[in-house]
Amino acid sequence: MATPATARVDLAAIRHNVALLGERAGGAEVMGVVKADAYGHGLVPTSEAALEGGASRLGTAYIREALALREGGVTAPLLSWIIGPGEPIDEALEAGVELSAADVPLLDEIAAAARRTGRAARAHLEADTGMSRGGAPLAAWPALLARAAALHAEGAVEIVGLWSHFACADIPGHPSIEAQLDAFETALRLAEKEGVAGSHVIRHLANSAAVMTLPRARYDMVRTGIAMYGLSPIPELGDFGLRQAMTLTARIALAKRVPAGSGVSYGHLHVTDRETTLGLVPIGYADGILRHATGRAEVWAGGRRRPVTGRVCMDQFMIDMGDDPLAAGDEVVLFGPGEEGEPTAQEWADNLGTITHEIVTRIGSRVPRVHG
């Protein structure tokens, strides 16, 4: 059945990107980060492609995402790292999902779930090395390590990872990068002193940007997020040979001629300066097309780029074709790899003052993902 809009996902591009990232990782394991429905690309098919491309593990933000992977038949090691009150920790342990902890109360909660289920928890301890988001501050790190050691001795918790996250790895030369590397080394030394950093424990810090630019940060494993989807983690340094995986298309729902002086869409932000053909593109802000794309973003239609004309609406927006032909059912490409002249996700991000992460993850559930 035809749909108004489609997000086509090139799984070969995912496999290519993961293989390239594996080469850049210099022998470190690759974790494919597939949170947020694999950055909007479709959780299970994208995860399978990442594993085929060489990823050995997958990472999600929430437990429910990891459980969905298990329900989808994915058997690879999984890590979930945002665990608030009331999360299904018992189910996670029963499904063999590894969990992250950044404070003693959560680690105790994970241990209690291990006792209830009879399944020893596999845990990663997160240190806050300077992002001030997740993770235990270094002042609280020794207490977390000591509790982890005690729970390990009890058999309730096995510590399988030590990790942190960069704040500014996508800003080459930012002083926080070296400061965070030094802080992570301090955290690792404290873990060794506490007996929590054996050879089986995976040390991981590098995100996509660090994989590309910071050999010192690669350790035992790298976590590849945005780059896995073919979007550059540091756009000013180029595309690194990555291939954009998502192409967002729609089919014209209505084409019509209007006279000069016609106000277009809400607020009449655009008024035609001549008789022209307008095309109605049936996708809008309810589907993730930012409302302020009005007059800023372009699409590919009729063999060339056309600006988004007039206010983006909940379910639709307009394009101005001038005197070029247009008919209902004609395809419009909002963004793609750029190989045929169409805008890329990076161009949309640049024109809208955001990052590619937001462009692809905002694409809503009304837009089917077609994998190939």
Beta strands, then each sheet from edge to edge (+ up, - down):
strand 1: 5-9
strand 2: 29-33
strand 3: 57-60
strand 4: 78-80
strand 5: 97-101
strand 6: 121-128
strand 7: 136-137
strand 8: 157-163
strand 9: 202-204
strand 10: 221-224
strand 11: 246-251
strand 12: 254-258
strand 13: 263-264
strand 14: 270-271
strand 15: 276-281
strand 16: 298-301
strand 17: 304-309
strand 18: 317-322
strand 19: 331-335
strand 20: 369-371
sheet 1: 19+ 11- 1+ 20+
sheet 2: 7+ 6+ 5+ 4+ 3+ 2+ 10+
sheet 3: 7+ 6+ 8+ 9+
sheet 4: 12+ 15- 18+ 17- 16+
sheet 5: 13+ 14-
end
